[in-house]
Amino acid sequence: MNKKVLILVFMMLSSMLCWGEDSAERTKRDFAELGLSLYEGNDFTILPTAEIKFRDLFEAVEEAEKYILLDYFKFQQDSICGVLLEGLKRKVKQGVEVKIIFDGFGNKSSDLPLSDTLQARIRESGIDIVAFDPMRFPWINHLMHRDHHKIAVIDGKVVYTGGMNVADYYLHGKPKVGKWRDMHIRMSGSIVQAYEELFWKMWYKEQGTRGKKQENTKRESNSLASRSSSSGNVAFASRWPKESPKVMRQTYVICIDNADRLVQIVNPYAMLFGEVRAALRRALDRGVRVQFMVSTKSDGKANDDVIGLEMRKLMKRGAEVYYFGDGFHHSKVMMIDSLFCTVGTTNLDARSLSFDYEVNAFIFDEATTHQLQEIFYSDIAKSSVLLTPEVFKERFPVRRRIRGRFFSIAKRFM
């Protein structure tokens, strides 16, 4: 009996044992066995563009009464950051507590990094701002575990998260790639507690102390979050390098392995770590429809070539691979069986899956999942090209394939 037949037999037996359960229920059960908490009673709003996300966030900042907590990989010193900082300064004058974490490497690698002068002015305004793991000599020892979060928590009532940093190019694009496409989500309810606790954990790690004010704020937020009367359930996955180093790989694999009919993924750096690649192959082998969207243009030619080879492998196994053509699609979402989805900060490469601090919400809500699917189908219809053997040959001449094979080895450690 060959390997494919064994896999199909195993999946059939598993389905018989779990008769009556859909993929969402099986995934919840597997997440519980993994140790992930399920947060009940939440509302969700997909923020499909940067314009919508920043407008919504700025309105929430203006309405804040107690505290605003921001943890972003990158704050670029440009106009959108300037608007946000002015709003935060106004809230400080009104007695609102404001704390900001940004990643030291993310800042140094930015086109317009926050200068020391601007950081000093921010602190003078009453905003607490810290760099996570600042870049210091010998520098190389700061490259591995970076804070890749994009989180905003306001008054313990609402959290924003997704793929967007605080930077103009999400609104106006970049010359090299054109439009910079991304998505975020706003959530309210008990899930806010998990994100707030993650913020304080990062703050405590960098600052080394936790004051009374922070502890009081955290208790307040928990009580506020518990009042939600909504019905959406969320599993919270946070990659912490020494505590939960494999959780992102494990959660993606669980979702894909539980899929009965359909797996849909949008990810900008789909260099596909081993376990995730294997899970997608298993899904295809058992007849699950796999649809994957990557970008025609991105911020690195080596990345494009590695991704191209991975997508070709999936295509040859039967996956539908779509190349998004209207700029760089930086979103990180997945939808399973039209039943549940994930939105977060995690890329499908070695950095996100094996090194960085990451966070994803796995949302068991059909309406939210359907909304993401509608965006997915719209992107296919308006600006995507289906990968075929002919399209691959045209896009990836021999020199690019050679470069892709070379960098595919290096990218396992980057």
LOSE-838006 format. One record per residue: residue in one letter; x, y, z of N, C-alpha, C in turn. Coordinates in steps of 0.05 Angstrom, whole numbers, plus 5000, padded with zeros to 4 digits. Layout:
BEGIN
  residuo  neast  nnorth   nup  caeast  canorth  caup  ceast  cnorth   cup
        A      X       Y     Z       X        Y     Z      X       Y     Z
...
This chain:
BEGIN
  residuo  neast  nnorth   nup  caeast  canorth  caup  ceast  cnorth   cup
        M   5017    4976  5000    5000     5000  5000   5018    5025  5000
        N   5014    5043  4980    5032     5066  4979   5023    5088  4998
        K   5041    5109  5000    5037     5130  5020   5011    5144  5017
        K   5003    5151  4992    4979     5166  4987   4954    5151  4997
        V   4954    5125  4991    4931     5108  5000   4929    5107  5030
        L   4952    5104  5043    4953     5104  5072   4941    5130  5084
        I   4949    5153  5072    4939     5179  5081   4909    5180  5078
        L   4898    5171  5055    4870     5172  5051   4855    5154  5070
        V   4866    5130  5075    4853     5112  5094   4852    5124  5122
        F   4875    5136  5130    4877     5149  5156   4856    5172  5159
        M   4853    5188  5138    4834     5211  5139   4805    5200  5140
        M   4800    5178  5125    4773     5167  5126   4766    5156  5154
        L   4785    5142  5166    4781     5132  5193   4777    5155  5213
        S   4793    5176  5210    4791     5199  5228   4763    5212  5225
        S   4753    5214  5200    4727     5226  5195   4705    5209  5208
        M   4708    5182  5206    4688     5164  5218   4687    5167  5249
        L   4711    5170  5261    4713     5173  5290   4701    5200  5299
        C   4704    5220  5282    4694     5247  5288   4668    5254  5274
        W   4651    5233  5268    4627     5237  5253   4609    5258  5267
        G   4599    5276  5251    4582     5297  5263   4597    5323  5269
        E   4624    5322  5270    4639     5346  5275   4648    5358  5249
        D   4646    5384  5246    4657     5397  5223   4686    5406  5229
        S   4699    5417  5209    4728     5424  5212   4732    5445  5234
        A   4712    5463  5238    4715     5483  5259   4715    5470  5287
        E   4697    5452  5291    4695     5439  5318   4720    5422  5323
        R   4730    5408  5303    4754     5392  5306   4778    5410  5312
        T   4779    5433  5299    4801     5451  5304   4800    5463  5332
        K   4777    5470  5341    4774     5480  5369   4784    5459  5388
        R   4777    5434  5384    4785     5412  5402   4816    5409  5401
        D   4827    5410  5377    4856     5406  5374   4871    5430  5386
        F   4860    5454  5384    4872     5478  5396   4872    5475  5426
        A   4850    5465  5437    4848     5461  5466   4870    5441  5476
        E   4874    5420  5460    4895     5401  5467   4922    5413  5466
        L   4925    5433  5448    4951     5447  5445   4955    5467  5468
        G   4934    5473  5483    4936     5491  5505   4926    5519  5499
        L   4913    5523  5476    4904     5550  5469   4877    5555  5482
        S   4873    5580  5491    4847     5588  5503   4828    5596  5481
        L   4802    5591  5486    4781     5600  5468   4767    5623  5482
        Y   4766    5646  5470    4754     5670  5481   4726    5673  5468
        E   4706    5674  5484    4678     5675  5475   4667    5703  5477
        G   4646    5708  5460    4632     5733  5462   4647    5757  5450
        N   4652    5756  5424    4668     5777  5411   4654    5787  5385
        D   4660    5812  5378    4651     5824  5353   4675    5829  5336
        F   4671    5827  5309    4694     5830  5290   4686    5850  5268
        T   4705    5866  5260    4702     5883  5237   4727    5881  5220
        I   4725    5871  5196    4747     5870  5177   4753    5899  5167
        L   4778    5907  5167    4786     5933  5157   4803    5927  5133
        P   4791    5927  5109    4804     5916  5085   4824    5934  5071
        T   4826    5959  5079    4846     5977  5067   4859    5994  5089
        A   4882    6006  5082    4895     6024  5101   4879    6048  5107
        E   4865    6059  5087    4848     6083  5092   4827    6077  5113
        I   4814    6054  5111    4793     6047  5130   4805    6041  5157
        K   4828    6027  5158    4840     6019  5183   4849    6044  5199
        F   4864    6062  5186    4874     6085  5201   4851    6104  5209
        R   4831    6108  5192    4808     6125  5200   4795    6113  5224
        D   4790    6087  5224    4777     6074  5247   4794    6076  5272
        L   4820    6071  5270    4838     6072  5293   4839    6101  5304
        F   4841    6121  5287    4843     6148  5296   4817    6156  5311
        E   4794    6147  5301    4769     6153  5315   4769    6140  5343
        A   4779    6115  5345    4780     6102  5371   4799    6116  5390
        V   4821    6126  5379    4840     6141  5396   4827    6166  5407
        E   4812    6180  5390    4798     6204  5399   4778    6198  5421
        E   4766    6174  5420    4745     6167  5440   4757    6155  5466
        A   4783    6150  5466    4796     6137  5489   4792    6154  5515
        E   4787    6140  5537    4782     6154  5562   4803    6147  5583
        K   4816    6124  5581    4835     6115  5602   4863    6109  5592
        Y   4865    6092  5572    4892     6085  5563   4892    6075  5534
        I   4916    6079  5521    4921     6070  5494   4947    6056  5494
        L   4947    6031  5484    4972     6014  5484   4977    6006  5455
        L   5001    6014  5445    5009     6008  5418   5035    5992  5417
        D   5034    5971  5402    5058     5954  5398   5060    5947  5369
        Y   5079    5961  5355    5082     5957  5326   5111    5952  5319
        F   5115    5935  5300    5142     5929  5290   5155    5955  5280
        K   5139    5972  5267    5151     5996  5255   5133    6020  5256
        F   5143    6042  5266    5130     6068  5263   5148    6084  5245
        Q   5139    6090  5221    5155     6105  5202   5151    6135  5207
        Q   5172    6151  5208    5170     6179  5214   5160    6194  5189
        D   5134    6193  5185    5122     6206  5162   5095    6218  5170
        S   5079    6225  5150    5054     6240  5156   5034    6224  5172
        I   5030    6199  5166    5009     6183  5180   5018    6180  5210
        C   5043    6175  5214    5053     6173  5242   5050    6200  5256
        G   5055    6222  5241    5052     6248  5253   5024    6254  5262
        V   5004    6246  5246    4976     6250  5253   4970    6233  5278
        L   4979    6208  5279    4974     6192  5302   4987    6204  5327
        L   5011    6213  5326    5025     6224  5349   5011    6249  5359
        E   5001    6266  5341    4987     6290  5350   4961    6282  5365
        G   4948    6262  5355    4924     6252  5369   4930    6241  5396
        L   4952    6226  5398    4961     6215  5424   4969    6236  5444
        K   4982    6257  5434    4990     6279  5452   4965    6293  5463
        R   4945    6297  5447    4920     6309  5456   4907    6292  5479
        K   4908    6266  5475    4896     6248  5495   4912    6249  5521
        V   4938    6251  5520    4955     6253  5544   4947    6278  5560
        K   4942    6300  5546    4934     6325  5559   4907    6322  5573
        Q   4891    6303  5563    4865     6298  5575   4866    6277  5598
        G   4891    6268  5604    4895     6249  5626   4895    6220  5617
        V   4895    6214  5591    4896     6187  5581   4925    6177  5582
        E   4929    6153  5592    4956     6141  5592   4962    6129  5564
        V   4985    6135  5553    4993     6125  5527   5020    6112  5529
        K   5022    6087  5519    5047     6072  5519   5051    6061  5491
        I   5077    6062  5481    5084     6053  5455   5108    6035  5456
        I   5107    6013  5442    5130     5995  5438   5135    5994  5408
        F   5160    5997  5400    5167     5992  5372   5192    5975  5371
        D   5196    5961  5349    5219     5942  5348   5244    5957  5339
        G   5266    5952  5353    5291     5966  5348   5301    5961  5320
        F   5300    5936  5311    5309     5929  5284   5290    5940  5263
        G   5264    5937  5269    5244     5948  5250   5248    5977  5246
        N   5255    5992  5267    5259     6020  5264   5284    6026  5247
        K   5306    6012  5253    5331     6017  5239   5329    6009  5209
        S   5313    5990  5203    5310     5981  5175   5289    5997  5160
        S   5276    6016  5173    5255     6032  5161   5267    6053  5142
        D   5252    6060  5121    5260     6081  5103   5262    6108  5118
        L   5244    6112  5137    5243     6137  5153   5241    6129  5183
        P   5263    6121  5195    5262     6112  5223   5256    6135  5242
        L   5244    6128  5265    5240     6148  5286   5267    6157  5296
        S   5272    6183  5294    5298     6193  5303   5299    6195  5333
        D   5323    6196  5344    5327     6199  5373   5314    6226  5382
        T   5316    6246  5365    5305     6272  5372   5274    6271  5375
        L   5262    6257  5355    5233     6255  5356   5224    6238  5380
        Q   5239    6216  5386    5232     6200  5409   5234    6216  5435
        A   5254    6233  5437    5256     6250  5461   5232    6269  5463
        R   5223    6280  5441    5200     6298  5441   5175    6283  5448
        I   5172    6259  5439    5149     6242  5446   5148    6238  5476
        R   5171    6232  5488    5172     6227  5517   5166    6253  5532
        E   5176    6276  5522    5171     6301  5535   5141    6308  5535
        S   5126    6297  5515    5097     6303  5514   5081    6286  5534
        G   5095    6267  5547    5081     6250  5567   5075    6222  5557
        I   5082    6216  5532    5078     6189  5521   5102    6172  5529
        D   5097    6148  5540    5118     6129  5546   5124    6113  5520
        I   5149    6114  5510    5156     6100  5486   5182    6085  5490
        V   5183    6060  5482    5207     6044  5486   5212    6028  5460
        A   5238    6024  5455    5246     6006  5433   5250    5978  5444
        F   5238    5959  5431    5243     5931  5438   5270    5921  5427
        D   5287    5912  5445    5313     5901  5438   5327    5920  5419
        P   5335    5944  5428    5349     5963  5410   5374    5952  5398
        M   5381    5960  5374    5405     5950  5360   5430    5963  5372
        R   5446    5946  5383    5471     5955  5395   5494    5937  5386
        F   5519    5947  5388    5542     5931  5381   5542    5905  5398
        P   5548    5882  5386    5557     5877  5359   5535    5873  5338
        W   5511    5882  5344    5488     5882  5325   5477    5855  5317
        I   5495    5836  5309    5485     5811  5299   5469    5795  5320
        N   5475    5800  5346    5461     5786  5367   5433    5797  5372
        H   5425    5817  5356    5398     5829  5358   5381    5822  5334
        L   5391    5805  5316    5377     5801  5291   5356    5779  5292
        M   5357    5761  5312    5341     5737  5311   5312    5741  5319
        H   5306    5747  5345    5279     5747  5355   5268    5775  5356
        R   5254    5784  5335    5244     5811  5333   5214    5812  5340
        D   5206    5835  5350    5178     5840  5356   5163    5848  5331
        H   5149    5828  5319    5135     5833  5294   5105    5839  5298
        H   5097    5846  5322    5069     5851  5328   5060    5877  5314
        K   5034    5878  5310    5020     5902  5302   4994    5903  5318
        I   4995    5916  5341    4973     5915  5361   4966    5943  5371
        A   4941    5949  5373    4931     5973  5387   4908    5965  5405
        V   4911    5970  5431    4890     5964  5451   4881    5990  5463
        I   4855    5995  5464    4844     6020  5473   4823    6015  5495
        D   4829    6025  5519    4811     6023  5542   4802    5995  5549
        G   4817    5975  5540    4808     5947  5545   4783    5939  5531
        K   4773    5956  5513    4748     5951  5499   4751    5941  5471
        V   4773    5949  5458    4777     5943  5430   4806    5938  5424
        V   4812    5919  5405    4839     5914  5396   4839    5915  5366
        Y   4861    5926  5355    4866     5926  5326   4891    5909  5321
        T   4890    5892  5301    4913     5876  5294   4911    5867  5265
        G   4933    5859  5254    4935     5850  5226   4962    5854  5215
        G   4964    5861  5190    4990     5863  5176   5002    5891  5174
        M   4988    5912  5182    4997     5939  5177   5013    5951  5200
        N   5036    5962  5192    5051     5979  5210   5040    6007  5208
        V   5053    6026  5222    5045     6054  5220   5064    6068  5200
        A   5054    6070  5175    5071     6081  5154   5054    6091  5131
        D   5064    6112  5117    5050     6123  5095   5046    6104  5071
        Y   5065    6086  5067    5065     6070  5043   5041    6051  5042
        Y   5028    6046  5065    5004     6030  5064   4981    6046  5050
        L   4983    6072  5051    4964     6089  5038   4971    6096  5009
        H   4997    6102  5005    5006     6113  4979   5023    6094  4963
        G   5031    6071  4974    5047     6052  4959   5077    6060  4959
        K   5092    6044  4944    5121     6049  4940   5127    6048  4911
        P   5147    6064  4902    5154     6065  4873   5160    6037  4862
        K   5173    6021  4878    5182     5995  4868   5160    5975  4863
        V   5139    5976  4880    5118     5956  4877   5091    5967  4871
        G   5088    5994  4872    5062     6006  4868   5046    6006  4894
        K   5020    5999  4892    5003     5998  4915   5013    5978  4936
        W   5009    5985  4961    5016     5967  4983   4990    5958  4996
        R   4981    5934  4990    4955     5924  4999   4958    5909  5025
        D   4940    5914  5044    4941     5900  5069   4913    5900  5082
        M   4910    5884  5103    4884     5883  5118   4889    5882  5148
        H   4870    5892  5162    4871     5892  5191   4843    5882  5201
        I   4841    5878  5227    4815     5871  5239   4812    5886  5265
        R   4788    5894  5271    4782     5906  5297   4764    5885  5312
        M   4772    5880  5337    4757     5861  5353   4750    5873  5380
        S   4726    5867  5390    4718     5875  5417   4706    5850  5431
        G   4708    5850  5457    4699     5828  5473   4721    5816  5489
        S   4718    5791  5497    4737     5779  5516   4765    5776  5504
        I   4768    5774  5477    4794     5771  5464   4812    5794  5470
        V   4801    5818  5475    4818     5841  5481   4837    5836  5504
        Q   4827    5821  5524    4843     5814  5547   4869    5800  5539
        A   4867    5782  5520    4891     5767  5512   4912    5785  5500
        Y   4903    5803  5483    4921     5822  5469   4933    5842  5489
        E   4917    5850  5508    4928     5869  5528   4949    5855  5546
        E   4943    5831  5554    4963     5816  5569   4989    5812  5554
        L   4986    5808  5527    5010     5805  5511   5026    5831  5510
        F   5011    5854  5508    5025     5880  5508   5041    5883  5534
        W   5029    5878  5557    5043     5882  5582   5066    5862  5585
        K   5063    5839  5574    5085     5820  5575   5109    5830  5559
        M   5104    5842  5536    5126     5854  5520   5138    5878  5535
        W   5120    5895  5547    5129     5918  5561   5147    5910  5585
        Y   5138    5890  5599    5153     5880  5622   5180    5869  5614
        K   5180    5855  5592    5205     5843  5582   5226    5864  5576
        E   5216    5886  5564    5235     5908  5556   5242    5926  5579
        Q   5222    5932  5596    5227     5952  5618   5238    5939  5643
        G   5232    5914  5648    5242     5900  5671   5226    5904  5696
        T   5208    5923  5697    5190     5927  5720   5162    5931  5711
        R   5144    5926  5729    5115     5930  5723   5103    5946  5746
        G   5094    5970  5740    5084     5988  5762   5056    5982  5769
        K   5047    5995  5791    5020     5992  5801   4999    6001  5781
        K   5006    6023  5767    4987     6034  5748   4980    6013  5726
        Q   5001    6000  5716    4997     5980  5696   4979    5957  5706
        E   4985    5947  5730    4969     5925  5741   4940    5933  5744
        N   4935    5958  5754    4908     5967  5757   4894    5969  5730
        T   4908    5979  5710    4897     5982  5683   4889    5954  5672
        K   4907    5934  5676    4901     5907  5666   4876    5896  5679
        R   4872    5900  5705    4849     5889  5719   4823    5903  5708
        E   4825    5929  5703    4802     5943  5692   4795    5932  5665
        S   4815    5927  5648    4809     5918  5621   4796    5890  5621
        N   4804    5873  5640    4792     5846  5641   4762    5848  5647
        S   4755    5866  5666    4727     5869  5674   4711    5881  5651
        L   4722    5900  5636    4708     5911  5613   4703    5890  5592
        A   4724    5874  5586    4721     5855  5564   4700    5833  5570
        S   4696    5827  5596    4678     5805  5603   4649    5813  5599
        R   4643    5839  5593    4615     5847  5591   4603    5843  5563
        S   4619    5834  5544    4609     5831  5517   4586    5811  5516
        S   4566    5817  5499    4544     5798  5495   4544    5785  5468
        S   4566    5788  5453    4568     5777  5426   4573    5747  5427
        S   4574    5735  5403    4576     5706  5403   4601    5694  5390
        G   4618    5711  5377    4640     5701  5362   4662    5690  5380
        N   4673    5667  5373    4694     5654  5388   4721    5658  5374
        V   4742    5662  5391    4769     5667  5380   4789    5650  5396
        A   4806    5636  5381    4830     5623  5394   4853    5642  5389
        F   4869    5646  5410    4891     5665  5410   4917    5650  5410
        A   4934    5655  5389    4960     5642  5387   4982    5663  5387
        S   5000    5661  5406    5022     5681  5409   5048    5666  5408
        R   5065    5672  5388    5091     5659  5387   5111    5675  5405
        W   5120    5661  5426    5140     5672  5444   5164    5654  5442
        P   5187    5664  5433    5209     5647  5424   5216    5624  5443
        K   5217    5628  5469    5226     5607  5487   5202    5592  5500
        E   5178    5604  5499    5155     5591  5512   5138    5576  5493
        S   5133    5587  5469    5116     5574  5449   5128    5576  5421
        P   5152    5565  5418    5167     5570  5392   5154    5557  5368
        K   5137    5536  5372    5125     5522  5349   5096    5528  5344
        V   5084    5546  5360    5055     5549  5360   5044    5557  5333
        M   5058    5575  5319    5047     5584  5293   5047    5561  5272
        R   5069    5546  5272    5069     5523  5254   5047    5503  5262
        Q   5044    5498  5288    5024     5479  5297   4996    5487  5290
        T   4989    5513  5295    4962     5522  5290   4955    5521  5260
        Y   4973    5530  5243    4968     5529  5214   4965    5500  5205
        V   4982    5482  5215    4980     5454  5207   4954    5442  5216
        I   4945    5448  5241    4920     5437  5251   4897    5446  5234
        C   4896    5472  5227    4874     5482  5210   4874    5469  5183
        I   4897    5466  5170    4898     5454  5143   4891    5425  5145
        D   4901    5411  5165    4896     5382  5167   4866    5376  5173
        N   4853    5395  5186    4824     5391  5192   4806    5400  5169
        A   4816    5412  5149    4800     5422  5127   4786    5399  5112
        D   4761    5401  5107    4746     5381  5092   4743    5387  5063
        R   4741    5413  5056    4734     5421  5029   4753    5442  5017
        L   4760    5462  5033    4772     5486  5021   4792    5499  5040
        V   4816    5505  5029    4836     5521  5043   4843    5544  5025
        Q   4840    5569  5036    4847     5593  5021   4866    5610  5037
        I   4889    5617  5025    4910     5631  5039   4920    5655  5023
        V   4923    5677  5036    4937     5700  5025   4961    5705  5044
        N   4985    5705  5032    5009     5710  5049   5031    5722  5032
        P   5045    5742  5042    5064     5756  5024   5091    5742  5022
        Y   5098    5726  5042    5125     5713  5042   5121    5682  5045
        A   5108    5670  5025    5100     5642  5027   5124    5624  5019
        M   5145    5625  5035    5168     5608  5030   5165    5580  5043
        L   5143    5577  5058    5132     5552  5067   5151    5534  5082
        F   5151    5538  5108    5166     5521  5126   5156    5492  5123
        G   5173    5473  5130    5168     5445  5124   5141    5434  5132
        E   5133    5438  5157    5108     5427  5167   5084    5438  5152
        V   5084    5464  5146    5062     5476  5132   5060    5466  5103
        R   5083    5464  5091    5084     5452  5063   5073    5424  5063
        A   5081    5408  5083    5071     5380  5084   5041    5379  5089
        A   5031    5397  5105    5002     5397  5111   4986    5404  5086
        L   4996    5423  5070    4983     5431  5045   4983    5407  5025
        R   5005    5393  5025    5006     5369  5007   4986    5348  5016
        R   4984    5344  5042    4965     5324  5052   4936    5332  5044
        A   4931    5358  5047    4904     5368  5040   4898    5362  5010
        L   4917    5368  4993    4913     5363  4964   4910    5334  4959
        D   4925    5317  4972    4924     5288  4968   4896    5277  4976
        R   4883    5289  4995    4857     5278  5003   4834    5293  4989
        G   4840    5309  4969    4819     5321  4952   4809    5348  4961
        V   4823    5361  4980    4815     5388  4989   4823    5408  4968
        R   4806    5427  4962    4813     5448  4943   4830    5469  4958
        V   4854    5474  4947    4873     5493  4959   4876    5516  4940
        Q   4871    5541  4950    4874     5565  4934   4894    5583  4949
        F   4914    5592  4935    4936     5607  4947   4940    5633  4931
        M   4942    5655  4946    4947     5681  4932   4973    5693  4942
        V   4991    5699  4922    5016     5713  4928   5018    5736  4908
        S   5038    5753  4912    5040     5777  4896   5059    5775  4873
        T   5052    5788  4851    5069     5790  4828   5094    5806  4835
        K   5090    5828  4850    5111     5845  4859   5114    5844  4889
        S   5139    5845  4898    5144     5846  4927   5169    5863  4932
        D   5177    5863  4958    5200     5880  4965   5226    5865  4965
        G   5228    5844  4949    5254     5830  4947   5253    5809  4925
        K   5272    5811  4906    5272     5792  4883   5278    5764  4892
        A   5297    5761  4912    5303     5734  4921   5278    5721  4933
        N   5262    5737  4949    5237     5727  4960   5219    5717  4937
        D   5216    5733  4916    5198     5726  4894   5206    5699  4882
        D   5232    5695  4878    5242     5671  4865   5238    5646  4882
        V   5242    5648  4908    5238     5626  4926   5208    5619  4927
        I   5191    5640  4930    5162     5636  4930   5153    5623  4904
        G   5164    5632  4882    5156     5621  4856   5160    5591  4854
        L   5183    5582  4864    5188     5553  4864   5169    5538  4882
        E   5163    5549  4905    5143     5537  4923   5116    5535  4911
        M   5107    5557  4898    5081     5557  4885   5079    5538  4862
        R   5101    5535  4848    5102     5515  4826   5097    5487  4836
        K   5110    5480  4859    5106     5454  4871   5077    5449  4878
        L   5064    5470  4890    5036     5467  4897   5019    5465  4873
        M   5025    5481  4852    5009     5480  4827   5011    5452  4815
        K   5034    5440  4815    5037     5413  4802   5022    5392  4818
        R   5017    5397  4843    5001     5378  4860   4971    5383  4858
        G   4963    5405  4844    4935     5410  4840   4924    5435  4854
        A   4941    5451  4867    4932     5476  4879   4927    5497  4858
        E   4908    5515  4865    4903     5538  4848   4920    5561  4860
        V   4940    5570  4845    4957     5592  4855   4951    5617  4838
        Y   4945    5638  4852    4938     5664  4839   4960    5685  4845
        Y   4969    5698  4824    4988     5719  4828   4973    5746  4827
        F   4972    5759  4850    4959     5785  4852   4975    5806  4838
        G   4962    5822  4820    4977     5840  4803   4974    5869  4809
        D   4957    5877  4828    4952     5905  4833   4969    5915  4857
        G   4995    5912  4855    5013     5921  4877   5022    5897  4894
        F   5032    5903  4918    5042     5883  4936   5021    5876  4957
        H   5012    5851  4957    4991     5842  4976   5006    5832  5001
        H   5005    5848  5022    5020     5842  5047   5002    5829  5068
        S   4977    5823  5061    4959     5811  5081   4967    5783  5089
        K   4958    5775  5113    4965     5749  5124   4939    5737  5135
        V   4924    5724  5117    4898     5713  5125   4896    5684  5113
        M   4878    5668  5126    4872     5642  5117   4843    5636  5123
        M   4829    5623  5105    4801     5615  5109   4799    5585  5105
        I   4784    5571  5122    4781     5542  5121   4751    5535  5118
        D   4744    5522  5097    4717     5510  5093   4694    5531  5095
        S   4700    5556  5091    4680     5578  5095   4669    5579  5123
        L   4683    5567  5142    4673     5565  5170   4689    5583  5189
        F   4716    5583  5186    4732     5599  5204   4757    5609  5190
        C   4771    5627  5203    4793     5641  5189   4814    5650  5210
        T   4836    5659  5200    4856     5672  5217   4865    5698  5204
        V   4869    5718  5222    4881     5744  5214   4903    5750  5235
        G   4926    5758  5225    4947     5763  5244   4972    5775  5231
        T   4994    5771  5245    5019     5783  5237   5038    5762  5224
        T   5031    5737  5223    5049     5715  5216   5052    5712  5186
        N   5077    5713  5177    5084     5705  5150   5090    5675  5149
        L   5088    5663  5126    5094     5635  5123   5123    5631  5114
        D   5141    5641  5131    5170     5638  5126   5184    5631  5152
        A   5210    5627  5151    5224     5618  5174   5225    5640  5196
        R   5226    5665  5188    5227     5687  5208   5203    5686  5226
        S   5179    5686  5214    5155     5686  5230   5150    5660  5244
        L   5156    5638  5232    5149     5612  5243   5170    5601  5263
        S   5194    5612  5262    5215     5601  5278   5231    5622  5294
        F   5227    5648  5290    5244     5667  5304   5229    5690  5317
        D   5211    5703  5303    5200     5728  5313   5177    5724  5333
        Y   5171    5746  5348    5147     5747  5365   5123    5753  5346
        E   5103    5735  5345    5081     5738  5327   5055    5733  5342
        V   5032    5742  5330    5006     5737  5343   4985    5735  5321
        N   4968    5715  5324    4945     5710  5306   4920    5705  5321
        A   4898    5715  5311    4871     5708  5321   4859    5688  5301
        F   4850    5665  5312    4836     5645  5296   4806    5648  5303
        I   4791    5657  5283    4764     5668  5288   4744    5648  5278
        F   4727    5638  5296    4707     5618  5289   4680    5633  5286
        D   4678    5646  5263    4655     5663  5257   4651    5662  5226
        E   4628    5651  5218    4624     5647  5189   4621    5674  5174
        A   4608    5694  5187    4604     5719  5173   4631    5733  5167
        T   4649    5733  5187    4675     5744  5183   4691    5729  5161
        T   4689    5703  5162    4703     5686  5142   4692    5692  5114
        H   4666    5694  5112    4654     5700  5086   4662    5727  5075
        Q   4665    5746  5093    4674     5773  5084   4703    5771  5073
        L   4720    5757  5086    4747     5753  5076   4747    5738  5049
        Q   4729    5719  5046    4727     5704  5021   4717    5723  4999
        E   4699    5740  5004    4689     5759  4984   4712    5776  4974
        I   4729    5786  4992    4752     5802  4984   4771    5785  4967
        F   4775    5760  4976    4792     5741  4961   4782    5737  4932
        Y   4757    5731  4930    4745     5726  4903   4746    5752  4886
        S   4742    5775  4898    4744     5800  4883   4772    5805  4873
        D   4792    5799  4889    4820     5802  4881   4827    5783  4858
        I   4815    5759  4859    4820     5740  4837   4808    5751  4811
        A   4783    5761  4812    4769     5770  4788   4781    5796  4777
        K   4790    5814  4794    4799     5840  4785   4828    5842  4776
        S   4846    5827  4790    4874     5834  4786   4893    5810  4790
        S   4883    5785  4786    4901     5762  4791   4903    5745  4766
        V   4926    5731  4764    4932     5712  4742   4936    5685  4754
        L   4922    5665  4743    4925     5637  4752   4952    5627  4742
        L   4967    5614  4761    4993     5603  4753   4988    5577  4738
        T   5000    5576  4715    5001     5552  4698   5030    5546  4691
        P   5036    5522  4680    5063     5517  4671   5073    5538  4651
        E   5056    5547  4634    5065     5568  4614   5070    5594  4628
        V   5053    5602  4647    5058     5627  4662   5083    5625  4678
        F   5088    5602  4690    5113     5599  4706   5138    5602  4689
        K   5138    5590  4665    5161     5592  4648   5166    5621  4639
        E   5144    5635  4635    5147     5663  4626   5157    5681  4649
        R   5147    5676  4673    5154     5693  4696   5181    5686  4708
        F   5188    5661  4706    5212     5651  4720   5231    5637  4700
        P   5247    5653  4685    5267     5641  4668   5288    5626  4684
        V   5306    5612  4671    5325     5594  4684   5341    5608  4706
        R   5350    5632  4700    5367     5646  4720   5352    5652  4746
        R   5326    5657  4744    5310     5662  4768   5305    5636  4783
        R   5303    5614  4769    5299     5588  4782   5324    5580  4797
        I   5347    5585  4785    5373     5579  4798   5376    5596  4823
        R   5369    5622  4821    5371     5640  4844   5351    5631  4866
        G   5328    5622  4857    5308     5613  4877   5317    5589  4892
        R   5330    5570  4878    5340     5546  4892   5362    5553  4912
        F   5379    5571  4904    5401     5580  4921   5390    5593  4947
        F   5372    5612  4943    5362     5627  4966   5342    5611  4982
        S   5330    5590  4971    5311     5574  4986   5325    5561  5010
        I   5351    5556  5007    5367     5544  5029   5372    5566  5050
        A   5381    5589  5040    5387     5611  5059   5363    5621  5074
        K   5340    5621  5061    5316     5632  5073   5305    5615  5096
        R   5315    5591  5099    5307     5574  5121   5318    5585  5148
        F   5338    5602  5146    5351     5613  5169   5348    5643  5171
        M   5330    5655  5155    5327     5684  5154   5299    5693  5161
